[in-house]
Amino acid sequence: MDPLVLALDVGSTASRGDVYDATGRPVEGGRRKVAHAFRGSSDGASEIDPDQVTDELAGLITQLAAAPLRGRIGGVALDTFASSLVGVGADGGAVTPCYTYADSRCAAQVRALRAELDEADVQQRTGCRLHGSYLPARLRWLRETAPDRFAAVRRWVSLGEYAYLRLLGTTAAGTATAAWTGLLDRRTGRWDPGMLAVAGIEADQLSQVRDPDDPLTAVDADVARRWPALAGARWFAPIADGFASNLGTGAADGTTAAVAAATSGAIRVLVPDIPERIPPGLWCYRVDARRSLLGGALNDVGRVVSWLQDTVALGDAELDRLMTADPDPATPMVLPYLSGKRSTGWAADARAVIAGVSPATSGELLFRGAMEGVALAFARIADQLQTTAASPQRIVASGRVTQELPSWLQILADVLDAPVDPVTVKRTTLRGTAVHALEVLAPDVTRAPVDTGPTLEPVSARLDHYRLRAQRYDDLYRAVIAADPPG
């Protein structure tokens, strides 16, 4: 059903693309993928080449914008991982790598900002805490540690904005992308002068902020010549993957909370309007003039699974048995922070902690303890969500971990003491990117329902065990993680 949308998604492990119809269903045979990886180092670096990603997206568009679709593609939409930062020089090219949300080298600047500013006020104004995943600290770090490079930058953009600038000759920041920077006033939807001053930049060094109902104009004429099938298509400003993920799983209003478990993770609720107050452990991102995304995020979910699979070699059958087994009191307690911590304590330089190991601790118990730790980290976010006006009646779960390790969702249901519905359709973030464009292009078309598997119900006999584990987790966290919430 027309109009069609060409959707693009830049994640932590790959760039992806597909074409969706007006109901949000993928067009058969359209999905494409190009794998990539962040460059990391022991000092906390996490980067990717922005021109590499731009080339990946150009290749995906070329493959997907096939001649038979000419006149049928009504829009092109893009999401990327959040947050990201690229410095652009006078010639329009990148003079920095793309710094990703997982880059923790600005931890010292985070501490300095916390000493200078009223963090509670910053959070209520911008929706963001002072943390290394946001741009105020990262920009100050660059200004202090690489002043020549900082001075060479004429404008600062997200990865998606940079790709558009190179491909279209113009760019803008989707409101959701702007909100993830920590530089946006969540109430007005405009760049916050106080946070710009803290970062050491001017508003004219940033892109125009656009809601989804205001697509880009003045796209370079060469675009239609390069991709004739996209002639007349509307290009939607890049959005953040969290917003797209909620839309893609069907968590499009306050009745449903979405658990995302990919390389990173989050629990998010899309709420109407602009919430008056935000709990200290959460964030609240304005996504357009009428909605905000309320929740919390974890740096390490799929990254924990990958580390465990490399370190504790277990087969699929062993993992399934391990995840569905009754809890074992001898399981180590694990704080799963491989690359710093976001919600709820916001300790940018946190690292993983494993406690309660004895000579009898097996690799299986270590694996189980780490995955319980991930679930307990999600539960800390859920606890703070319960203190807000958001009142979801349903939890849906999606992402690579839920696809590759579905039995872990039973641990999540037990720890949250709530039913969890696994989303069985793949690439929900990509679908959500299409849906956000379809809200503008085809507002009266009913979207196809999102397929889910059997509900995972919490086992009541495990409730007391996980309550005790949650208390032990909190005690260990307070003892070793040096970060306090504001206020």
C-alpha positions as CSV (number, residue, x, y, z in Angstrom):
1,M,0.0,0.0,0.0
2,D,1.5,3.3,-1.1
3,P,3.1,5.6,-0.1
4,L,6.3,3.6,0.5
5,V,9.1,4.7,2.8
6,L,12.8,3.9,2.4
7,A,14.1,3.5,6.0
8,L,17.7,3.5,7.1
9,D,19.1,2.6,10.5
10,V,22.7,3.1,11.7
11,G,23.3,0.9,14.7
12,S,26.3,-0.1,16.8
13,T,27.1,-3.1,14.6
14,A,25.7,-2.3,11.2
15,S,23.9,0.0,8.8
16,R,20.6,-1.4,7.6
17,G,17.9,-0.4,5.1
18,D,14.5,-1.6,3.9
19,V,11.4,-0.3,2.2
20,Y,8.1,-0.3,4.0
21,D,4.6,0.2,2.8
22,A,2.0,2.5,4.4
23,T,0.9,-0.1,6.9
24,G,4.5,-0.5,8.2
25,R,5.1,-3.8,6.6
26,P,8.4,-4.4,4.9
27,V,8.4,-4.9,1.1
28,E,9.4,-8.4,0.4
29,G,13.1,-8.9,-0.4
30,G,14.1,-5.4,0.4
31,R,16.2,-5.6,3.5
32,R,19.9,-4.8,3.2
33,K,22.8,-4.7,5.8
34,V,26.4,-3.6,5.9
35,A,28.3,-4.6,9.0
36,H,30.7,-2.3,10.9
37,A,32.2,-1.9,14.3
38,F,33.2,0.8,16.7
39,R,36.9,1.3,17.3
40,G,37.7,1.1,21.0
41,S,40.7,1.3,23.2
42,S,41.6,0.9,26.9
43,D,41.4,4.6,27.5
44,G,37.7,4.6,26.8
45,A,37.6,5.6,23.2
46,S,34.7,4.5,21.0
47,E,34.7,5.9,17.5
48,I,33.6,5.2,13.9
49,D,34.6,6.8,10.6
50,P,31.7,9.0,9.6
51,D,32.6,8.9,5.9
52,Q,32.6,5.1,6.1
53,V,29.0,5.2,7.4
54,T,28.0,7.7,4.8
55,D,29.3,5.4,2.1
56,E,27.4,2.5,3.6
57,L,24.1,4.5,3.5
58,A,24.7,5.6,0.0
59,G,25.2,2.0,-1.1
60,L,22.0,0.9,0.7
61,I,20.0,3.6,-0.9
62,T,21.4,2.6,-4.3
63,Q,20.3,-1.0,-3.7
64,L,16.9,-0.1,-2.3
65,A,15.8,2.7,-4.6
66,A,15.1,0.4,-7.5
67,A,13.6,1.7,-10.8
68,P,10.3,-0.1,-10.4
69,L,9.6,1.9,-7.2
70,R,9.8,5.2,-9.0
71,G,6.9,7.4,-8.0
72,R,5.9,5.1,-5.1
73,I,8.5,6.1,-2.5
74,G,7.0,9.0,-0.6
75,G,9.8,9.5,1.9
76,V,13.3,8.6,3.1
77,A,13.9,8.4,6.9
78,L,17.0,7.7,8.9
79,D,17.8,6.9,12.5
80,T,21.2,6.5,14.2
81,F,22.5,5.4,17.5
82,A,22.4,8.2,20.1
83,S,24.2,10.1,20.9
84,S,26.9,10.8,18.3
85,L,29.2,13.7,17.5
86,V,31.1,14.7,14.3
87,G,33.0,18.0,13.8
88,V,32.7,19.4,10.3
89,G,35.3,21.7,8.8
90,A,35.1,24.7,6.4
91,D,35.0,22.4,3.3
92,G,32.0,20.4,4.7
93,G,34.1,17.3,5.5
94,A,34.7,15.7,8.8
95,V,37.7,16.9,10.8
96,T,37.0,14.5,13.7
97,P,36.0,10.9,13.9
98,C,32.4,10.2,15.0
99,Y,32.5,9.9,18.8
100,T,29.8,7.5,20.0
101,Y,27.7,7.3,23.1
102,A,30.1,4.7,24.5
103,D,33.2,6.9,24.5
104,S,34.0,7.6,28.1
105,R,37.2,9.7,27.8
106,C,35.4,12.8,29.0
107,A,34.8,11.5,32.6
108,A,37.0,14.2,34.1
109,Q,34.9,16.9,32.4
110,V,31.7,15.3,33.7
111,R,33.1,15.6,37.2
112,A,34.1,19.2,36.6
113,L,30.6,20.1,35.3
114,R,29.0,18.5,38.3
115,A,31.0,20.7,40.5
116,E,30.2,23.8,38.5
117,L,26.5,23.4,37.7
118,D,23.2,22.5,39.5
119,E,22.8,19.1,37.9
120,A,19.2,18.8,39.1
121,D,18.3,22.1,37.3
122,V,20.2,20.9,34.1
123,Q,18.3,17.7,34.1
124,Q,14.9,19.3,34.5
125,R,15.7,21.9,31.8
126,T,17.3,19.6,29.2
127,G,15.9,16.2,30.2
128,C,19.5,14.9,30.5
129,R,22.0,14.4,33.3
130,L,25.6,15.5,33.1
131,H,27.2,12.4,31.6
132,G,29.8,11.4,29.1
133,S,27.3,10.1,26.6
134,Y,25.9,13.7,26.2
135,L,27.7,16.5,24.4
136,P,28.4,19.2,27.0
137,A,31.2,17.2,28.6
138,R,32.4,15.7,25.3
139,L,32.7,19.1,23.7
140,R,34.6,20.5,26.7
141,W,36.9,17.5,26.6
142,L,37.7,18.1,22.9
143,R,38.2,21.8,23.6
144,E,40.7,21.0,26.5
145,T,42.5,18.1,25.0
146,A,42.5,18.8,21.3
147,P,42.2,22.6,21.0
148,D,43.5,22.8,17.4
149,R,41.0,20.2,16.2
150,F,38.3,21.9,18.2
151,A,39.1,25.3,16.5
152,A,39.0,23.7,13.0
153,V,35.4,22.7,13.4
154,R,32.8,25.1,11.8
155,R,29.8,23.1,12.8
156,W,28.9,20.2,15.1
157,V,26.5,17.5,13.9
158,S,25.3,14.0,14.7
159,L,26.3,11.1,12.5
160,G,23.0,11.2,10.7
161,E,23.2,14.9,10.1
162,Y,26.7,14.5,8.7
163,A,25.5,11.7,6.3
164,Y,22.7,13.9,5.0
165,L,25.0,16.9,4.6
166,R,27.3,14.8,2.4
167,L,24.6,13.0,0.5
168,L,21.9,15.8,0.1
169,G,23.9,19.0,0.4
170,T,21.7,20.1,3.3
171,T,20.9,18.8,6.8
172,A,18.9,19.3,9.9
173,A,18.6,17.6,13.3
174,G,15.4,15.7,14.1
175,T,14.0,16.9,17.4
176,A,14.7,13.4,18.9
177,T,18.4,13.6,17.8
178,A,18.7,17.1,19.2
179,A,17.2,16.1,22.5
180,W,19.8,13.3,22.9
181,T,22.7,15.9,22.9
182,G,22.0,17.4,26.3
183,L,22.0,20.8,24.6
184,L,18.2,21.2,23.9
185,D,15.7,22.9,26.1
186,R,13.0,20.2,26.3
187,R,10.2,22.6,27.0
188,T,10.9,25.0,24.1
189,G,12.5,22.7,21.6
190,R,15.3,25.2,21.0
191,W,19.0,25.0,21.8
192,D,19.7,25.9,25.4
193,P,21.9,29.0,25.7
194,G,23.3,28.0,29.1
195,M,24.4,24.5,28.0
196,L,25.9,26.0,24.8
197,A,28.0,28.3,26.9
198,V,29.1,25.3,29.1
199,A,30.1,23.4,25.9
200,G,31.9,26.4,24.4
201,I,30.0,26.6,21.2
202,E,27.5,28.9,19.5
203,A,24.0,28.1,18.3
204,D,25.0,28.8,14.7
205,Q,27.4,25.9,14.9
206,L,24.5,23.5,15.3
207,S,21.8,22.4,12.9
208,Q,18.3,23.6,12.7
209,V,16.0,21.5,14.8
210,R,13.0,19.9,12.9
211,D,10.0,17.9,14.0
212,P,9.0,15.0,11.8
213,D,6.2,17.1,10.2
214,D,8.8,19.4,8.8
215,P,11.0,17.4,6.4
216,L,14.0,18.8,4.7
217,T,13.8,21.2,1.8
218,A,16.3,22.4,-0.7
219,V,17.8,18.9,-1.3
220,D,20.5,19.0,-3.9
221,A,19.2,18.4,-7.4
222,D,21.9,15.8,-8.0
223,V,20.0,13.5,-5.5
224,A,17.1,12.9,-8.0
225,R,19.6,12.3,-10.8
226,R,21.6,9.9,-8.6
227,W,18.5,8.0,-7.4
228,P,15.7,8.7,-9.9
229,A,13.3,6.4,-7.9
230,L,13.5,9.0,-5.1
231,A,12.4,12.0,-7.2
232,G,9.8,13.8,-5.2
233,A,10.4,11.9,-2.0
234,R,10.5,13.8,1.3
235,W,13.6,13.5,3.4
236,F,13.0,13.4,7.1
237,A,15.6,14.8,9.5
238,P,17.5,12.0,11.3
239,I,16.0,10.8,14.5
240,A,17.5,8.9,17.5
241,D,17.2,5.1,17.6
242,G,15.3,5.1,20.9
243,F,12.4,7.0,19.5
244,A,12.3,4.7,16.4
245,S,12.6,1.6,18.6
246,N,9.4,2.5,20.6
247,L,7.4,3.2,17.4
248,G,8.7,0.0,15.8
249,T,7.6,-2.3,18.7
250,G,4.2,-0.7,18.9
251,A,5.0,1.1,22.2
252,A,3.6,4.3,20.7
253,D,1.8,5.7,23.8
254,G,1.9,5.6,27.5
255,T,0.1,2.3,27.9
256,T,3.2,0.3,26.8
257,A,6.8,0.3,28.0
258,A,9.4,-0.9,25.6
259,V,12.5,-2.8,26.7
260,A,15.3,-2.7,24.1
261,A,18.1,-5.1,24.5
262,A,20.7,-4.8,21.8
263,T,24.3,-3.7,22.1
264,S,23.0,-1.2,24.6
265,G,19.7,-1.2,26.3
266,A,16.8,0.9,27.6
267,I,13.3,1.0,29.0
268,R,11.3,3.8,27.4
269,V,7.7,5.0,27.5
270,L,6.4,7.5,25.0
271,V,4.3,10.0,26.9
272,P,2.1,12.9,25.8
273,D,3.3,16.5,26.2
274,I,6.3,17.6,28.3
275,P,6.4,16.0,31.8
276,E,6.8,18.7,34.5
277,R,9.3,16.8,36.6
278,I,11.8,13.9,35.9
279,P,13.1,11.4,38.5
280,P,16.8,11.9,39.0
281,G,17.8,8.5,37.6
282,L,16.0,8.9,34.3
283,W,16.0,11.1,31.1
284,C,13.2,12.7,29.2
285,Y,13.7,13.5,25.5
286,R,11.4,15.7,23.6
287,V,10.7,14.0,20.3
288,D,8.2,16.4,18.8
289,A,5.9,19.2,19.9
290,R,3.4,16.8,21.4
291,R,5.4,13.9,22.8
292,S,8.4,13.0,25.0
293,L,10.3,9.8,25.6
294,L,10.8,9.0,29.2
295,G,13.1,6.3,30.5
296,G,16.6,5.1,31.2
297,A,19.4,3.5,29.3
298,L,22.2,1.0,29.9
299,N,25.5,1.1,27.9
300,D,26.0,-2.6,28.1
301,V,23.5,-5.4,27.3
302,G,24.5,-7.2,24.1
303,R,28.1,-6.1,24.8
304,V,27.9,-8.1,28.0
305,V,26.5,-11.2,26.1
306,S,29.3,-10.9,23.6
307,W,32.0,-10.6,26.3
308,L,30.5,-13.6,28.1
309,Q,30.4,-15.7,24.9
310,D,34.0,-14.9,24.2
311,T,35.1,-15.5,27.8
312,V,32.8,-18.3,29.0
313,A,32.2,-20.6,26.0
314,L,28.8,-22.2,26.4
315,G,26.6,-23.9,23.7
316,D,23.1,-22.8,22.9
317,A,21.5,-25.7,24.7
318,E,23.6,-25.0,27.8
319,L,22.6,-21.3,27.7
320,D,18.9,-22.1,27.3
321,R,19.0,-24.5,30.3
322,L,21.0,-21.9,32.3
323,M,18.6,-19.0,31.7
324,T,15.5,-21.0,32.5
325,A,16.9,-22.8,35.6
326,D,15.7,-21.8,39.1
327,P,17.9,-19.2,40.7
328,D,21.0,-20.4,42.6
329,P,22.0,-18.5,45.8
330,A,25.7,-19.2,44.9
331,T,25.5,-17.1,41.7
332,P,28.0,-14.2,41.8
333,M,26.6,-10.7,41.9
334,V,27.7,-8.8,38.8
335,L,27.4,-5.0,38.1
336,P,27.5,-5.2,34.3
337,Y,29.3,-1.9,33.4
338,L,31.9,-2.7,30.7
339,S,31.9,0.8,29.2
340,G,30.6,3.2,31.9
341,K,27.1,3.6,33.3
342,R,24.1,5.7,32.4
343,S,20.8,5.3,34.2
344,T,20.2,5.3,37.1
345,G,23.5,6.4,38.7
346,W,25.2,8.1,35.7
347,A,28.7,7.1,36.6
348,A,30.5,7.7,33.3
349,D,33.7,5.9,34.3
350,A,32.1,2.9,36.0
351,R,33.5,-0.6,35.2
352,A,32.1,-4.0,35.8
353,V,32.3,-5.6,39.2
354,I,32.0,-9.3,40.0
355,A,31.5,-10.2,43.7
356,G,30.9,-13.4,45.6
357,V,33.2,-15.6,43.6
358,S,34.5,-18.8,45.3
359,P,36.6,-21.8,44.1
360,A,33.3,-23.5,43.4
361,T,32.1,-20.7,41.0
362,S,31.7,-22.2,37.6
363,G,31.6,-20.4,34.2
364,E,27.9,-21.1,34.0
365,L,27.3,-19.3,37.3
366,L,29.3,-16.4,36.1
367,F,27.3,-16.2,32.9
368,R,24.0,-16.4,34.9
369,G,25.2,-13.8,37.4
370,A,26.1,-11.3,34.6
371,M,22.7,-11.7,32.9
372,E,20.9,-11.4,36.2
373,G,22.9,-8.2,36.7
374,V,21.6,-6.9,33.4
375,A,18.1,-7.6,34.4
376,L,18.6,-6.0,37.8
377,A,20.0,-2.9,36.1
378,F,16.8,-2.7,34.0
379,A,14.8,-3.1,37.2
380,R,16.4,0.0,38.7
381,I,15.1,2.0,35.8
382,A,11.6,0.4,36.0
383,D,11.4,1.3,39.7
384,Q,12.0,5.0,38.9
385,L,9.5,4.9,36.1
386,Q,6.9,3.8,38.6
387,T,7.3,7.2,40.4
388,T,6.2,9.2,37.4
389,A,2.9,9.8,35.8
390,A,3.7,7.1,33.1
391,S,1.5,4.1,33.9
392,P,2.2,1.4,31.3
393,Q,0.0,-1.7,31.5
394,R,2.2,-3.7,29.2
395,I,5.9,-4.5,28.6
396,V,7.3,-5.5,25.2
397,A,10.9,-6.5,24.6
398,S,12.9,-6.4,21.5
399,G,16.5,-6.3,20.2
400,R,19.3,-8.6,19.3
401,V,19.6,-10.1,22.8
402,T,15.9,-11.0,22.9
403,Q,16.3,-12.8,19.5
404,E,19.6,-14.6,20.2
405,L,19.0,-15.3,23.9
406,P,15.2,-15.4,24.3
407,S,15.3,-17.6,27.4
408,W,16.9,-14.6,29.3
409,L,13.5,-12.9,29.1
410,Q,12.3,-15.2,31.8
411,I,14.9,-13.8,34.2
412,L,13.8,-10.3,33.1
413,A,10.2,-11.1,33.9
414,D,11.1,-12.6,37.3
415,V,13.3,-9.6,38.2
416,L,10.7,-7.1,37.1
417,D,7.9,-9.1,38.6
418,A,5.8,-8.3,35.5
419,P,4.8,-10.1,32.3
420,V,7.0,-9.5,29.3
421,D,5.8,-9.9,25.7
422,P,8.7,-10.7,23.3
423,V,8.5,-8.9,19.9
424,T,9.2,-11.6,17.3
425,V,9.6,-9.3,14.3
426,K,13.2,-8.4,13.5
427,R,14.6,-4.9,13.0
428,T,12.0,-3.0,15.0
429,T,14.1,0.1,15.1
430,L,14.2,0.2,11.3
431,R,10.4,-0.3,11.2
432,G,9.9,2.5,13.7
433,T,12.0,4.8,11.5
434,A,9.6,4.1,8.7
435,V,6.6,4.5,11.0
436,H,7.7,8.0,12.2
437,A,7.7,9.1,8.5
438,L,4.3,7.4,7.8
439,E,2.7,9.3,10.7
440,V,3.2,12.3,8.4
441,L,2.8,10.7,4.9
442,A,-0.1,8.4,5.7
443,P,-1.6,9.5,9.0
444,D,-5.0,7.8,8.3
445,V,-3.7,4.4,7.4
446,T,-3.9,1.7,10.1
447,R,-0.5,0.2,10.9
448,A,-0.1,-3.6,10.8
449,P,0.1,-5.1,14.3
450,V,3.5,-6.0,15.7
451,D,3.9,-9.8,16.1
452,T,4.8,-11.0,19.6
453,G,5.5,-14.4,21.1
454,P,4.0,-16.1,24.1
455,T,4.0,-13.9,27.2
456,L,6.7,-14.6,29.8
457,E,5.0,-14.6,33.2
458,P,7.0,-14.0,36.4
459,V,7.4,-17.1,38.6
460,S,6.0,-16.0,42.0
461,A,8.2,-18.5,43.9
462,R,11.3,-16.5,42.8
463,L,10.0,-13.1,43.9
464,D,11.7,-13.1,47.4
465,H,14.9,-14.3,45.9
466,Y,15.2,-11.5,43.4
467,R,14.1,-8.9,46.0
468,L,17.1,-10.0,48.1
469,R,19.3,-9.9,45.0
470,A,18.1,-6.4,44.2
471,Q,19.1,-5.2,47.7
472,R,22.5,-6.8,47.4
473,Y,22.9,-5.2,44.0
474,D,22.1,-1.8,45.5
475,D,24.5,-2.3,48.4
476,L,27.4,-3.3,46.1
477,Y,26.6,-0.4,43.8
478,R,26.7,2.1,46.6
479,A,30.0,0.7,47.8
480,V,31.9,0.8,44.6
481,I,30.3,3.2,42.1
482,A,31.1,6.8,42.8
483,A,28.2,8.7,41.4
484,D,25.2,10.2,43.1
485,P,21.9,11.4,41.7
486,P,21.2,15.2,41.8
487,G,18.9,16.7,44.4
